[in-house]
Amino acid sequence: MIFLKSESEIEKMRESAQIVSRTLGEVAKHIEPGVTTGKLDRIAEEYIKKNDGRPAFKGYGPKGNEFPGTLCISINEEVVHGIPSDKRELKEGDIVSIDCGVEKNGYFGDHAYTFAVGECEDEKIRLLRATLESLYKGIEKAVHGNRIGDISQAVQSHCESEGFGVVRDLVGHGLGKSLHEDPSVPNFGKAGRGERLRSGMTLAVEPMITLGSWQVETLDDGWTVVTADRKVSAHYEHDIVVREGKAEILSTFDYIREITKSRINANI
């Protein structure tokens, strides 16, 4: 079932989304070779709790295999759901996707950003830029009267035109009182297909794009999703509201951009 949100509900979602945005900005201050993903996770959890939020990912999932971290930290060929650890250090040239979720006052925020660690190869930067561009191209289509497939096709066509793979097994989703609501928002599809978009729908749009094949697999930990060919992957995500004429973005990457002076963000 799809839930249309009232303006008061949207304001609560905006508050949760902005805590996520600021948390990612705090984490961005520490992205450098040698930092452990466990340290980044603790920084995020402390910041979220300081702002009266609850880490949405920690403890999420099936009984007996609940996710143990505040952040999903996915390095290089890891697409999503990487588990933070004090045994894992970022290295020069890595790309690392950091996905964060927060619940406050009964509503969720959930978005992600992929960082370049130090100096990265040009092909990795090109992947990051194309993935970030595709996020905004998808959001441009998230307006009242369009269909989910319009978002999907915008993401897919942009990334495939650049020669990248578009993951099919993982999709964006609705967001609100639950971390995952209807509808699903694939990053591939045909324009004019799928659920009709209506004002007040709240979505997490999240392209997951690879340097090679779109195929993925899950590691034995039951969480970490990696590319089948072990080529690197990028992931960006925003929380949005479908509106007449132009979607409204509840989250922001501005806090990250204040910290990082990256080639990725040029002209976006």
C-alpha positions as CSV (number, residue, x, y, z in Angstrom):
1,M,0.0,0.0,0.0
2,I,1.2,3.5,-0.9
3,F,0.8,6.2,1.7
4,L,0.5,9.8,0.7
5,K,2.0,12.1,3.3
6,S,0.5,15.3,4.8
7,E,2.6,18.4,5.1
8,S,3.1,17.8,8.8
9,E,4.3,14.3,8.1
10,I,6.7,15.6,5.4
11,E,8.2,18.0,7.9
12,K,8.9,15.2,10.3
13,M,10.5,13.2,7.4
14,R,12.5,16.3,6.5
15,E,13.9,16.5,10.1
16,S,15.0,12.8,10.0
17,A,16.5,13.3,6.5
18,Q,18.4,16.3,7.6
19,I,19.9,14.4,10.6
20,V,21.1,11.8,8.1
21,S,22.5,14.6,5.9
22,R,24.4,16.1,8.8
23,T,25.6,12.7,10.0
24,L,27.1,12.0,6.5
25,G,28.8,15.4,6.7
26,E,30.3,14.5,10.1
27,V,31.5,11.2,8.6
28,A,33.0,13.0,5.6
29,K,35.4,14.8,7.9
30,H,37.1,11.5,8.6
31,I,37.2,9.9,5.2
32,E,40.9,9.3,4.6
33,P,43.3,6.4,4.1
34,G,43.9,4.4,7.3
35,V,40.5,5.1,9.0
36,T,38.6,2.0,10.0
37,T,35.0,1.6,9.0
38,G,34.3,0.8,12.6
39,K,35.4,4.2,13.7
40,L,33.2,5.9,11.0
41,D,30.3,3.9,12.4
42,R,30.8,5.0,15.9
43,I,31.1,8.7,14.8
44,A,27.7,8.3,13.1
45,E,26.0,6.6,16.0
46,E,27.2,9.2,18.5
47,Y,26.0,12.1,16.3
48,I,22.6,10.6,15.6
49,K,21.9,9.9,19.3
50,K,23.2,13.4,20.2
51,N,20.4,14.8,17.9
52,D,17.7,12.6,19.5
53,G,17.5,10.2,16.6
54,R,17.7,6.5,16.4
55,P,20.0,4.6,14.1
56,A,17.5,2.9,11.7
57,F,19.8,0.2,10.4
58,K,21.2,-1.1,13.7
59,G,19.2,-4.2,14.6
60,Y,17.3,-4.2,11.3
61,G,16.7,-7.5,9.6
62,P,15.7,-11.1,10.3
63,K,16.0,-12.4,13.8
64,G,19.4,-14.0,14.4
65,N,21.0,-11.9,11.6
66,E,20.2,-8.4,12.5
67,F,22.4,-5.7,10.9
68,P,25.1,-4.8,13.5
69,G,26.0,-1.3,12.4
70,T,24.6,2.2,12.3
71,L,26.0,2.7,8.8
72,C,26.2,0.4,5.7
73,I,29.8,1.0,4.5
74,S,30.5,-0.7,1.2
75,I,34.0,-0.5,-0.3
76,N,34.9,-0.8,-4.1
77,E,33.1,-4.0,-5.4
78,E,30.7,-3.9,-2.5
79,V,27.4,-2.5,-3.8
80,V,25.4,-2.1,-0.5
81,H,25.1,-3.4,3.1
82,G,28.8,-3.6,3.9
83,I,29.2,-4.3,7.7
84,P,31.4,-1.8,9.6
85,S,34.5,-3.3,11.3
86,D,37.6,-2.1,13.2
87,K,39.5,-4.6,11.1
88,R,38.7,-2.8,7.8
89,E,40.7,0.3,6.8
90,L,40.1,2.6,3.9
91,K,42.9,2.7,1.4
92,E,44.1,5.4,-1.0
93,G,42.2,5.0,-4.3
94,D,39.2,3.2,-2.7
95,I,35.6,4.4,-3.3
96,V,33.3,3.9,-0.4
97,S,29.5,4.1,-0.3
98,I,28.1,5.1,3.1
99,D,24.4,4.6,3.6
100,C,22.7,6.0,6.7
101,G,19.2,5.8,8.2
102,V,17.6,7.7,11.0
103,E,14.2,7.4,12.8
104,K,12.9,10.4,14.7
105,N,9.4,11.1,15.9
106,G,8.1,8.0,14.1
107,Y,9.5,8.9,10.6
108,F,12.5,7.8,8.7
109,G,15.3,9.4,6.6
110,D,17.6,7.2,4.5
111,H,20.2,8.2,2.0
112,A,23.7,7.5,0.8
113,Y,26.8,9.0,-0.8
114,T,29.9,7.4,-2.4
115,F,33.2,9.0,-1.5
116,A,36.6,8.9,-3.2
117,V,39.3,8.1,-0.8
118,G,42.3,10.2,-1.6
119,E,43.2,10.2,-5.3
120,C,41.2,7.8,-7.4
121,E,41.6,6.5,-11.0
122,D,39.8,8.5,-13.6
123,E,37.4,5.6,-14.5
124,K,36.3,5.5,-10.9
125,I,35.6,9.2,-10.8
126,R,33.7,8.9,-14.1
127,L,31.6,6.2,-12.5
128,L,30.9,8.3,-9.4
129,R,30.0,11.4,-11.5
130,A,27.6,9.4,-13.9
131,T,25.9,7.8,-10.9
132,L,25.4,11.1,-9.1
133,E,24.1,12.7,-12.3
134,S,21.7,9.8,-12.8
135,L,20.2,10.4,-9.4
136,Y,19.2,13.9,-10.3
137,K,18.0,12.8,-13.7
138,G,15.7,10.3,-12.0
139,I,14.5,12.9,-9.5
140,E,13.6,15.3,-12.3
141,K,11.0,12.7,-13.5
142,A,9.5,12.3,-10.0
143,V,6.6,14.6,-10.6
144,H,2.8,14.2,-10.2
145,G,1.3,12.4,-13.2
146,N,4.4,10.6,-14.3
147,R,5.1,6.9,-13.6
148,I,7.8,5.0,-11.7
149,G,9.2,3.8,-15.0
150,D,10.0,7.4,-16.0
151,I,12.4,7.6,-13.0
152,S,13.8,4.2,-13.8
153,Q,14.4,4.9,-17.5
154,A,16.1,8.2,-16.8
155,V,18.6,6.5,-14.5
156,Q,19.2,3.5,-16.8
157,S,19.6,5.4,-20.0
158,H,22.1,7.9,-18.6
159,C,24.3,5.3,-17.0
160,E,24.2,2.8,-19.8
161,S,25.0,5.5,-22.3
162,E,28.2,6.0,-20.3
163,G,29.0,2.3,-20.5
164,F,28.1,1.3,-16.9
165,G,26.0,-1.5,-15.5
166,V,22.7,-0.8,-13.7
167,V,22.0,-3.2,-10.8
168,R,18.6,-4.9,-11.1
169,D,18.4,-6.9,-7.9
170,L,18.3,-3.9,-5.7
171,V,15.9,-0.9,-6.0
172,G,14.8,2.3,-4.4
173,H,11.6,2.4,-2.3
174,G,8.9,4.3,-0.6
175,L,9.8,5.8,2.8
176,G,7.9,7.2,5.8
177,K,6.7,5.6,9.0
178,S,8.6,2.5,7.8
179,L,12.1,2.3,6.5
180,H,10.9,0.5,3.4
181,E,7.4,1.2,2.0
182,D,5.7,0.7,-1.4
183,P,6.3,1.4,-4.2
184,S,9.6,-0.1,-5.3
185,V,11.7,2.3,-7.5
186,P,13.9,0.3,-9.9
187,N,16.8,1.9,-11.6
188,F,15.9,0.2,-14.9
189,G,12.7,0.1,-16.9
190,K,10.6,1.8,-19.5
191,A,9.1,5.2,-19.4
192,G,5.3,5.3,-19.0
193,R,5.2,2.0,-17.1
194,G,4.6,1.3,-13.4
195,E,2.8,3.0,-10.6
196,R,1.4,6.5,-11.3
197,L,3.2,9.1,-9.2
198,R,1.0,11.3,-7.0
199,S,1.7,14.4,-5.0
200,G,2.6,13.5,-1.4
201,M,4.4,10.2,-2.3
202,T,7.7,10.0,-0.5
203,L,10.5,8.0,-2.1
204,A,14.1,7.0,-1.7
205,V,15.7,7.2,-5.1
206,E,19.0,5.3,-5.2
207,P,21.0,4.4,-8.3
208,M,23.4,1.5,-7.7
209,I,25.7,1.5,-10.7
210,T,28.8,-0.6,-11.6
211,L,31.9,-0.4,-13.7
212,G,31.1,-3.7,-15.2
213,S,28.2,-6.2,-15.2
214,W,24.9,-5.4,-13.4
215,Q,24.9,-8.8,-11.8
216,V,25.4,-9.1,-8.0
217,E,25.7,-11.7,-5.2
218,T,25.4,-11.7,-1.4
219,L,28.4,-12.8,0.7
220,D,28.2,-15.4,3.4
221,D,27.6,-12.8,6.1
222,G,24.1,-12.5,4.7
223,W,24.3,-8.8,4.2
224,T,27.1,-7.6,2.0
225,V,26.1,-7.4,-1.7
226,V,29.0,-7.4,-4.2
227,T,29.3,-7.2,-7.9
228,A,29.5,-10.7,-9.5
229,D,32.6,-9.7,-11.6
230,R,34.1,-7.8,-8.6
231,K,34.3,-4.5,-10.4
232,V,33.6,-1.4,-8.4
233,S,30.2,0.0,-7.7
234,A,28.8,3.4,-6.8
235,H,25.6,4.3,-4.8
236,Y,23.9,7.7,-4.2
237,E,20.5,8.2,-2.6
238,H,18.1,11.1,-1.8
239,D,14.8,11.3,0.0
240,I,12.2,13.1,-2.1
241,V,8.6,14.2,-2.2
242,V,6.6,13.9,-5.4
243,R,5.1,17.3,-6.2
244,E,3.4,19.1,-9.1
245,G,5.9,20.3,-11.6
246,K,9.1,19.5,-9.6
247,A,10.1,17.0,-6.9
248,E,11.2,18.3,-3.5
249,I,14.4,16.9,-2.1
250,L,14.3,16.4,1.7
251,S,17.9,15.4,2.1
252,T,21.0,17.3,1.0
253,F,24.7,16.7,0.2
254,D,25.6,20.2,1.1
255,Y,27.2,19.2,4.4
256,I,29.4,16.7,2.5
257,R,30.4,19.3,-0.1
258,E,31.5,21.7,2.6
259,I,34.0,19.1,3.7
260,T,35.1,17.5,0.4
261,K,36.5,19.4,-2.6
262,S,35.9,16.6,-5.0
263,R,35.9,16.4,-8.8
264,I,32.8,14.3,-8.6
265,N,30.5,17.2,-7.8
266,A,31.6,19.4,-10.7
267,N,28.6,21.1,-12.3
268,I,26.0,19.0,-10.4
